[in-house]
Amino acid sequence: MSQTQVERLFIADKTSITGNIWRITTAAVLASGSGDLTSNWETADSYGVGAAGESMTESSGIFTFPSTGFFLIKFGVMFNRTSNAVDYAGPRIFATQDNSSYNQLAGAYVWFENTGGIYGSTICEAIFDVTNTTTHKVKMNVTRHAEVGMQGSGTYNVTYATFMKLGDT
């Protein structure tokens, strides 16, 4: 493998490294259907948790990338069954390349037993090629069969999004 090939595996501009986690700070009960998570986001900041390099920014649930490149995005949600009606719930990642039209990049589901008081977590992830920080953005969405509880915390990650820059585009 040539030196050029090896260099392409890494980030050429070391000042554009990104690695940080955002989390939902409060629990909520969500009605059936699907919806974007537009509020109560914060960067993880407790117990020595930090960010590597440049951080993502968030406004009304829309996440903006600090630089171009290939980004690994993970979105995890902890749910709890609030009634016997709910069978499934899941996280979804949506992205735009034109700052307008969003398409689903990833999704996952947790299935619930027919018993109240059940908790479950699931994660979805995607790699997104950000070629323009003005037009390429992501948002997190939750879909559910019926009313479901979504957990949140300001001290540890239960419903969260992870962003890591893998390399230059």
N, CA, C and O of each residue as an XYZ file, in Angstrom:
676
protein
N       0.849     -1.172      0.000
C       0.000      0.000      0.000
C       0.891      1.229      0.000
O       1.810      1.328      0.813
N       0.630      2.164     -0.900
C       1.455      3.367     -0.990
C       1.140      4.338      0.135
O       0.106      4.231      0.793
N       2.042      5.283      0.347
C       1.834      6.286      1.387
C       0.587      7.117      1.092
O      -0.132      7.496      2.017
N       0.321      7.404     -0.183
C      -0.866      8.170     -0.549
C      -2.133      7.425     -0.155
O      -3.077      8.031      0.353
N      -2.161      6.112     -0.385
C      -3.333      5.329     -0.011
C      -3.526      5.337      1.498
O      -4.657      5.439      1.974
N      -2.448      5.230      2.253
C      -2.539      5.244      3.711
C      -3.030      6.610      4.191
O      -3.868      6.679      5.091
N      -2.527      7.685      3.611
C      -2.952      9.028      4.005
C      -4.441      9.228      3.773
O      -5.085      9.945      4.539
N      -4.999      8.624      2.754
C      -6.422      8.775      2.457
C      -7.308      8.106      3.505
O      -8.491      8.428      3.615
N      -6.747      7.190      4.262
C      -7.513      6.520      5.303
C      -7.716      7.396      6.529
O      -8.548      7.088      7.382
N      -6.976      8.463      6.621
C      -7.011      9.304      7.802
C      -7.452     10.716      7.460
O      -7.614     11.062      6.290
N      -7.640     11.511      8.471
C      -8.032     12.901      8.290
C      -6.774     13.728      8.063
O      -5.902     13.788      8.930
N      -6.677     14.363      6.904
C      -5.496     15.142      6.566
C      -5.357     16.362      7.469
O      -4.261     16.660      7.944
N      -6.454     17.067      7.707
C      -6.449     18.257      8.552
C      -6.849     17.851      9.963
O      -8.036     17.700     10.253
N      -5.878     17.677     10.833
C      -6.141     17.174     12.193
C      -6.990     18.144     13.024
O      -7.527     17.751     14.059
N      -7.119     19.391     12.593
C      -7.961     20.340     13.336
C      -9.438     20.110     13.053
O     -10.289     20.697     13.720
N      -9.761     19.260     12.069
C     -11.175     19.040     11.745
C     -11.699     17.724     12.316
O     -12.712     17.212     11.840
N     -11.035     17.174     13.316
C     -11.520     15.958     13.968
C     -12.821     16.277     14.705
O     -12.948     17.336     15.320
N     -13.776     15.368     14.641
C     -15.041     15.524     15.362
C     -15.373     14.204     16.049
O     -15.310     13.135     15.441
N     -15.721     14.298     17.303
C     -16.215     13.156     18.052
C     -16.971     13.669     19.257
O     -16.360     14.093     20.238
N     -18.277     13.637     19.199
C     -19.051     14.076     20.363
C     -20.425     13.419     20.402
O     -20.922     12.884     19.412
N     -21.014     13.485     21.595
C     -22.315     12.874     21.846
C     -23.290     13.951     22.300
O     -22.959     14.810     23.118
N     -24.492     13.885     21.754
C     -25.607     14.731     22.171
C     -26.655     13.822     22.785
O     -26.824     12.683     22.348
N     -27.359     14.313     23.793
C     -28.384     13.492     24.433
C     -29.644     14.299     24.724
O     -29.618     15.524     24.843
N     -30.746     13.563     24.834
C     -32.028     14.142     25.237
C     -32.042     14.170     26.766
O     -31.763     13.161     27.414
N     -32.366     15.324     27.333
C     -32.227     15.511     28.780
C     -33.464     15.139     29.588
O     -33.372     14.967     30.804
N     -34.616     15.012     28.941
C     -35.844     14.741     29.697
C     -36.630     13.590     29.082
O     -36.648     13.405     27.865
N     -37.270     12.833     29.943
C     -38.141     11.750     29.482
C     -39.423     12.352     28.910
O     -39.804     13.470     29.255
N     -40.077     11.600     28.036
C     -41.322     12.081     27.431
C     -42.213     10.891     27.104
O     -41.734      9.775     26.906
N     -43.496     11.145     27.051
C     -44.463     10.163     26.559
C     -44.853     10.625     25.157
O     -45.328     11.745     24.971
N     -44.648      9.752     24.179
C     -44.891     10.084     22.782
C     -46.143      9.378     22.282
O     -46.303      8.173     22.476
N     -47.022     10.126     21.644
C     -48.231      9.543     21.058
C     -47.855      8.681     19.858
O     -46.729      8.766     19.369
N     -48.767      7.866     19.383
C     -48.487      6.993     18.238
C     -48.117      7.819     17.010
O     -48.499      8.983     16.889
N     -47.377      7.206     16.116
C     -46.950      7.874     14.893
C     -45.446      8.014     14.841
O     -44.721      7.149     15.333
N     -44.975      9.085     14.255
C     -43.541      9.356     14.226
C     -43.340     10.856     14.318
O     -44.225     11.640     13.974
N     -42.173     11.240     14.781
C     -41.875     12.658     14.901
C     -40.407     12.903     15.159
O     -39.709     12.065     15.730
N     -39.948     14.067     14.729
C     -38.567     14.477     14.951
C     -38.380     14.912     16.394
O     -39.304     15.442     17.012
N     -37.190     14.691     16.929
C     -36.851     15.166     18.270
C     -36.248     16.561     18.124
O     -35.094     16.712     17.723
N     -37.040     17.568     18.452
C     -36.668     18.956     18.158
C     -36.221     19.758     19.378
O     -35.801     20.907     19.233
N     -36.302     19.178     20.573
C     -35.934     19.951     21.759
C     -35.274     19.063     22.809
O     -35.261     17.837     22.701
N     -34.732     19.721     23.819
C     -34.085     19.082     24.967
C     -32.795     18.342     24.624
O     -32.454     17.362     25.287
N     -32.076     18.792     23.604
C     -30.767     18.245     23.262
C     -29.676     19.005     24.014
O     -29.758     20.224     24.164
N     -28.659     18.288     24.486
C     -27.467     18.910     25.060
C     -26.268     18.045     24.723
O     -26.406     16.851     24.457
N     -25.080     18.658     24.734
C     -23.875     17.856     24.558
C     -23.596     17.137     25.870
O     -23.760     17.707     26.949
N     -23.177     15.889     25.771
C     -22.836     15.120     26.967
C     -21.657     15.805     27.654
O     -20.638     16.090     27.024
N     -21.809     16.067     28.953
C     -20.805     16.880     29.631
C     -20.550     16.472     31.083
O     -19.889     17.213     31.811
N     -21.043     15.338     31.517
C     -20.876     14.964     32.920
C     -19.875     13.819     33.079
O     -19.648     13.041     32.152
N     -19.292     13.734     34.252
C     -18.384     12.644     34.633
C     -17.203     12.490     33.687
O     -16.827     11.372     33.334
N     -16.616     13.610     33.276
C     -15.423     13.568     32.438
C     -15.677     13.344     30.964
O     -14.727     13.248     30.187
N     -16.940     13.258     30.554
C     -17.256     13.074     29.136
C     -16.883     14.347     28.396
O     -17.136     15.450     28.880
N     -16.293     14.198     27.245
C     -15.906     15.371     26.477
C     -16.109     15.152     25.003
O     -16.656     14.136     24.576
N     -15.664     16.111     24.236
C     -15.748     16.045     22.785
C     -14.337     16.114     22.220
O     -13.468     16.787     22.775
N     -14.119     15.423     21.125
C     -12.832     15.476     20.442
C     -12.949     16.439     19.274
O     -13.789     16.260     18.393
N     -12.110     17.454     19.269
C     -12.085     18.386     18.147
C     -13.317     19.251     18.063
O     -13.887     19.654     19.076
N     -13.722     19.532     16.832
C     -14.875     20.397     16.576
C     -16.178     19.674     16.888
O     -16.314     18.480     16.622
N     -17.130     20.401     17.450
C     -18.415     19.814     17.806
C     -19.474     20.107     16.755
O     -19.403     21.094     16.023
N     -20.445     19.229     16.707
C     -21.653     19.463     15.927
C     -22.380     20.642     16.565
O     -22.136     20.971     17.726
N     -23.264     21.271     15.815
C     -24.169     22.256     16.386
C     -25.592     21.772     16.130
O     -25.849     21.027     15.184
N     -26.506     22.203     16.984
C     -27.896     21.758     16.898
C     -28.821     22.940     17.080
O     -28.600     23.789     17.943
N     -29.870     22.992     16.254
C     -30.899     24.013     16.370
C     -32.238     23.374     16.019
O     -32.437     22.914     14.895
N     -33.155     23.347     16.986
C     -34.483     22.754     16.800
C     -34.412     21.321     16.264
O     -35.242     20.910     15.454
N     -33.408     20.569     16.728
C     -33.272     19.175     16.336
C     -32.531     18.933     15.040
O     -32.336     17.781     14.653
N     -32.112     19.989     14.357
C     -31.339     19.856     13.119
C     -29.854     19.981     13.485
O     -29.433     20.966     14.093
N     -29.065     18.957     13.101
C     -27.644     18.942     13.415
C     -26.829     19.366     12.200
O     -27.028     18.864     11.094
N     -25.898     20.309     12.430
C     -25.018     20.834     11.393
C     -23.599     20.341     11.656
O     -23.134     20.331     12.796
N     -22.928     19.940     10.603
C     -21.574     19.405     10.694
C     -20.550     20.538     10.698
O     -20.728     21.534      9.998
N     -19.473     20.393     11.484
C     -18.470     21.455     11.572
C     -17.495     21.476     10.403
O     -16.801     22.472     10.199
N     -17.429     20.383      9.624
C     -16.511     20.307      8.488
C     -17.033     19.249      7.522
O     -17.934     18.479      7.855
N     -16.466     19.221      6.342
C     -16.830     18.184      5.384
C     -16.104     16.891      5.735
O     -15.100     16.905      6.446
N     -16.617     15.782      5.232
C     -15.982     14.491      5.466
C     -17.011     13.394      5.623
O     -18.215     13.624      5.515
N     -16.510     12.189      5.882
C     -17.372     11.043      6.152
C     -17.609     10.963      7.651
O     -16.658     10.916      8.432
N     -18.877     10.946      8.057
C     -19.247     10.924      9.470
C     -20.032      9.661      9.800
O     -20.945      9.273      9.071
N     -19.663      9.025     10.915
C     -20.446      7.939     11.476
C     -21.441      8.555     12.445
O     -21.061      9.299     13.349
N     -22.718      8.242     12.253
C     -23.790      8.773     13.092
C     -24.503      7.588     13.728
O     -24.944      6.677     13.028
N     -24.615      7.599     15.039
C     -25.360      6.574     15.769
C     -26.459      7.269     16.557
O     -26.245      8.341     17.122
N     -27.629      6.657     16.592
C     -28.748      7.213     17.346
C     -29.377      6.087     18.148
O     -29.892      5.122     17.584
N     -29.332      6.217     19.466
C     -29.883      5.210     20.353
C     -31.001      5.778     21.214
O     -30.942      6.927     21.653
N     -32.022      4.958     21.449
C     -33.165      5.391     22.248
C     -33.542      4.287     23.230
O     -33.563      3.108     22.878
N     -33.841      4.686     24.472
C     -34.416      3.763     25.448
C     -35.895      4.092     25.577
O     -36.275      5.227     25.866
N     -36.724      3.072     25.355
C     -38.168      3.207     25.428
C     -38.706      2.443     26.632
O     -38.049      1.543     27.155
N     -39.905      2.812     27.063
C     -40.644      1.986     28.012
C     -42.094      1.895     27.558
O     -42.670      2.856     27.047
N     -42.654      0.735     27.756
C     -44.032      0.481     27.363
C     -44.963      1.146     28.363
O     -44.889      0.874     29.561
N     -45.840      2.019     27.877
C     -46.760      2.741     28.751
C     -48.159      2.127     28.761
O     -48.982      2.447     29.619
N     -48.416      1.248     27.802
C     -49.727      0.587     27.743
C     -49.567     -0.739     27.021
O     -48.515     -1.011     26.442
N     -50.584     -1.548     27.052
C     -50.541     -2.823     26.356
C     -50.729     -2.672     24.848
O     -50.622     -3.652     24.110
N     -51.008     -1.464     24.391
C     -51.275     -1.259     22.968
C     -49.992     -1.211     22.132
O     -50.019     -1.556     20.951
N     -48.879     -0.791     22.722
C     -47.660     -0.608     21.932
C     -46.972     -1.948     21.673
O     -46.763     -2.739     22.593
N     -46.624     -2.190     20.410
C     -45.892     -3.399     20.022
C     -44.435     -3.085     19.703
O     -43.550     -3.885     20.008
N     -44.173     -1.926     19.089
C     -42.805     -1.587     18.690
C     -42.589     -0.079     18.717
O     -43.537      0.706     18.676
N     -41.323      0.302     18.786
C     -40.904      1.693     18.666
C     -39.458      1.675     18.180
O     -38.748      0.689     18.376
N     -39.025      2.754     17.552
C     -37.659      2.744     17.062
C     -37.110      4.095     16.665
O     -37.859      5.015     16.336
N     -35.771      4.205     16.699
C     -35.093      5.415     16.256
C     -34.871      5.402     14.747
O     -34.753      4.339     14.137
N     -34.816      6.591     14.152
C     -34.511      6.729     12.725
C     -33.642      7.963     12.530
O     -33.820      8.971     13.213
N     -32.706      7.880     11.600
C     -31.848      9.009     11.231
C     -32.274      9.467      9.841
O     -32.367      8.666      8.910
N     -32.531     10.769      9.715
C     -32.865     11.378      8.433
C     -31.788     12.380      8.058
O     -31.221     13.039      8.930
N     -31.499     12.501      6.755
C     -30.469     13.440      6.285
C     -30.958     14.202      5.065
O     -31.826     13.748      4.320
N     -30.370     15.374      4.892
C     -30.633     16.182      3.702
C     -29.299     16.542      3.051
O     -28.288     16.723      3.730
N     -29.318     16.641      1.727
C     -28.161     17.115      0.979
C     -28.454     18.460      0.321
O     -27.586     19.043     -0.329
N     -29.699     18.956      0.495
C     -30.074     20.236     -0.102
C     -30.674     21.203      0.920
O     -31.277     22.210      0.548
N     -30.507     20.893      2.212
C     -31.023     21.706      3.314
C     -32.546     21.832      3.272
O     -33.108     22.802      3.782
N     -33.210     20.848      2.662
C     -34.660     20.921      2.541
C     -35.318     19.540      2.596
O     -36.084     19.258      3.517
N     -35.029     18.692      1.632
C     -35.650     17.376      1.523
C     -34.870     16.351      2.342
O     -33.680     16.133      2.114
N     -35.557     15.723      3.301
C     -34.907     14.729      4.162
C     -35.291     13.323      3.731
O     -36.442     13.057      3.385
N     -34.305     12.421      3.758
C     -34.504     11.017      3.458
C     -33.977     10.175      4.612
O     -33.021     10.560      5.285
N     -34.602      9.032      4.834
C     -34.192      8.162      5.931
C     -32.893      7.452      5.579
O     -32.780      6.828      4.524
N     -31.904      7.553      6.482
C     -30.627      6.859      6.324
C     -30.594      5.546      7.089
O     -29.978      4.581      6.636
N     -31.248      5.498      8.243
C     -31.159      4.314      9.101
C     -32.388      4.222      9.992
O     -33.088      5.208     10.224
N     -32.631      3.023     10.481
C     -33.741      2.805     11.403
C     -33.580      1.478     12.115
O     -32.869      0.590     11.645
N     -34.237      1.352     13.237
C     -34.225      0.108     14.017
C     -35.505      0.060     14.835
O     -36.200      1.067     14.968
N     -35.819     -1.110     15.383
C     -37.018     -1.258     16.206
C     -36.717     -2.086     17.434
O     -35.842     -2.952     17.422
N     -37.450     -1.809     18.485
C     -37.498     -2.680     19.651
C     -38.941     -3.169     19.749
O     -39.883     -2.387     19.622
N     -39.100     -4.470     19.977
C     -40.428     -5.073     20.103
C     -40.701     -5.344     21.569
O     -39.811     -5.766     22.306
N     -41.934     -5.100     21.993
C     -42.303     -5.257     23.393
C     -43.162     -6.491     23.614
O     -44.002     -6.836     22.782
N     -42.942     -7.149     24.739
C     -43.830     -8.229     25.156
C     -45.180     -7.623     25.511
O     -45.293     -6.408     25.676
N     -46.184     -8.445     25.627
C     -47.520     -7.976     25.959
C     -47.671     -7.825     27.476
O     -48.542     -8.434     28.097
N     -46.804     -7.001     28.046
C     -46.775     -6.768     29.483
C     -46.417     -5.307     29.725
O     -45.551     -4.764     29.040
N     -47.065     -4.670     30.682
C     -46.723     -3.293     31.024
C     -45.399     -3.214     31.760
O     -44.934     -4.211     32.312
N     -44.788     -2.034     31.774
C     -43.561     -1.812     32.535
C     -42.294     -2.346     31.893
O     -41.268     -2.452     32.565
N     -42.337     -2.683     30.619
C     -41.182     -3.238     29.916
C     -40.346     -2.096     29.336
O     -40.890     -1.130     28.802
N     -39.012     -2.216     29.446
C     -38.081     -1.258     28.851
C     -37.307     -1.942     27.738
O     -37.108     -3.157     27.760
N     -36.872     -1.152     26.766
C     -36.044     -1.686     25.689
C     -35.267     -0.568     25.018
O     -35.741      0.564     24.921
N     -34.055     -0.900     24.553
C     -33.206      0.061     23.851
C     -32.828     -0.495     22.491
O     -32.745     -1.708     22.302
N     -32.602      0.400     21.552
C     -32.122      0.002     20.237
C     -31.340      1.163     19.629
O     -31.534      2.323     19.992
N     -30.452      0.824     18.696
C     -29.565      1.805     18.059
C     -29.608      1.601     16.552
O     -29.663      0.470     16.070
N     -29.583      2.710     15.811
C     -29.373      2.639     14.365
C     -28.159      3.506     14.046
O     -27.801      4.392     14.821
N     -27.531      3.248     12.907
C     -26.349      4.024     12.552
C     -26.202      4.115     11.048
O     -26.737      3.295     10.301
N     -25.459      5.136     10.614
C     -25.214      5.354      9.194
C     -23.901      6.106      9.030
O     -23.434      6.776      9.951
N     -23.319      5.986      7.853
C     -22.172      6.811      7.467
C     -22.684      7.783      6.418
O     -23.294      7.383      5.426
N     -22.428      9.062      6.648
C     -22.952     10.130      5.794
C     -21.783     10.921      5.222
O     -20.908     11.369      5.964
N     -21.770     11.091      3.910
C     -20.726     11.845      3.224
C     -21.144     13.310      3.149
O     -22.006     13.681      2.352
N     -20.530     14.132      3.982
C     -20.845     15.559      4.044
C     -19.893     16.307      3.112
O     -18.714     16.479      3.421
N     -20.416     16.747      1.974
C     -19.588     17.483      1.019
C     -19.815     18.993      1.099
O     -19.077     19.771      0.494
N     -20.852     19.406      1.857
C     -21.153     20.828      2.005
C     -21.819     21.011      3.372
O     -22.898     20.466      3.608
N     -21.196     21.762      4.262
C     -21.730     21.920      5.626
C     -22.967     22.805      5.679
O     -23.667     22.813      6.691
N     -23.251     23.541      4.630
C     -24.441     24.388      4.587
C     -25.682     23.585      4.205
O     -26.775     23.865      4.696
N     -25.523     22.600      3.342
C     -26.674     21.870      2.810
C     -26.846     20.466      3.387
O     -27.952     19.927      3.350
N     -25.793     19.864      3.914
C     -25.842     18.488      4.426
C     -26.063     18.510      5.934
O     -25.196     18.941      6.694
N     -27.238     18.040      6.356
C     -27.607     18.066      7.774
C     -28.360     16.795      8.124
O     -28.808     16.066      7.238
N     -28.500     16.530      9.422
C     -29.248     15.354      9.867
C     -30.196     15.726     11.000
O     -30.027     16.741     11.675
N     -31.203     14.867     11.186
C     -32.118     15.008     12.318
C     -32.499     13.618     12.800
O     -32.422     12.642     12.054
N     -32.911     13.545     14.056
C     -33.288     12.287     14.676
C     -34.807     12.219     14.803
O     -35.467     13.216     15.096
N     -35.338     11.038     14.580
C     -36.774     10.824     14.532
C     -37.100      9.547     15.304
O     -36.288      8.625     15.366
N     -38.281      9.503     15.885
C     -38.741      8.303     16.587
C     -40.083      7.888     15.992
O     -40.981      8.713     15.824
N     -40.207      6.608     15.678
C     -41.474      6.070     15.188
C     -41.999      5.068     16.216
O     -41.218      4.417     16.909
N     -43.324      4.947     16.312
C     -43.918      4.040     17.301
C     -45.321      3.623     16.869
O     -46.042      4.373     16.213
N     -45.677      2.418     17.253
C     -46.970      1.836     16.914
C     -48.094      2.485     17.709
O     -49.182      2.715     17.182
N     -47.830      2.779     18.974
C     -48.813      3.396     19.861
C     -48.047      4.248     20.867
O     -46.825      4.366     20.771
N     -48.739      4.836     21.818
C     -48.078      5.657     22.839
C     -46.952      4.867     23.500
O     -47.115      3.695     23.839
N     -45.806      5.528     23.678
C     -44.640      4.889     24.287
C     -43.863      5.940     25.073
O     -43.883      7.123     24.733
N     -43.187      5.506     26.112
C     -42.308      6.395     26.858
C     -40.926      6.399     26.238
O     -40.441      5.363     25.785
N     -40.286      7.571     26.216
C     -38.903      7.707     25.764
C     -38.105      8.256     26.939
O     -38.473      9.280     27.515
N     -37.038      7.596     27.292
C     -36.232      8.006     28.439
C     -35.262      9.123     28.058
O     -34.842      9.226     26.906
N     -34.914      9.951     29.031
C     -33.951     11.022     28.840
C     -33.232     11.282     30.144
O     -33.740     10.950     31.215
N     -32.045     11.881     30.062
C     -31.280     12.204     31.260
C     -30.255     13.278     30.938
O     -29.672     13.294     29.854
N     -30.045     14.168     31.888
C     -29.008     15.183     31.752
C     -27.686     14.755     32.362
O     -26.723     15.521     32.342
N     -27.621     13.522     32.915
C     -26.371     13.074     33.545
C     -25.765     11.836     32.885
O     -24.576     11.573     33.069
N     -26.545     11.071     32.125
C     -25.990      9.930     31.403
C     -26.785      9.718     30.125
O     -27.884     10.254     29.976
N     -26.235      8.943     29.209
C     -26.819      8.796     27.879
C     -27.804      7.631     27.828
O     -27.411      6.474     27.981
N     -29.084      7.938     27.612
C     -30.094      6.902     27.383
C     -30.768      7.090     26.022
O     -31.043      6.111     25.329
N     -31.028      8.313     25.644
C     -31.461      8.652     24.287
C     -30.431      9.651     23.783
O     -30.324     10.759     24.311
N     -29.667      9.258     22.754
C     -28.474     10.030     22.397
C     -28.104      9.843     20.927
O     -28.533      8.890     20.276
N     -27.306     10.766     20.430
C     -26.745     10.689     19.081
C     -25.233     10.877     19.191
O     -24.758     11.783     19.875
N     -24.487     10.012     18.510
C     -23.033     10.072     18.475
C     -22.597     10.469     17.079
O     -23.122      9.959     16.089
N     -21.633     11.381     16.998
C     -21.089     11.840     15.712
C     -19.571     11.686     15.741
O     -18.900     12.216     16.627
N     -19.040     10.958     14.764
C     -17.594     10.772     14.680
C     -17.152     10.949     13.228
O     -17.688     10.323     12.314
N     -16.169     11.812     13.046
C     -15.622     11.989     11.693
C     -14.641     10.865     11.412
O     -13.684     10.655     12.158
N     -14.889     10.147     10.328
C     -14.053      9.006      9.962
C     -12.908      9.391      9.039
O     -11.853      8.757      9.060
N     -13.106     10.422      8.232
C     -12.083     10.839      7.291
C     -12.580     11.916      6.372
O     -13.754     12.286      6.389
N     -11.670     12.415      5.569
C     -12.010     13.461      4.613
C     -12.828     12.886      3.473
O     -12.723     11.705      3.142
N     -13.643     13.743      2.879
C     -14.454     13.340      1.746
C     -13.675     13.445      0.453
O     -14.207     13.142     -0.615
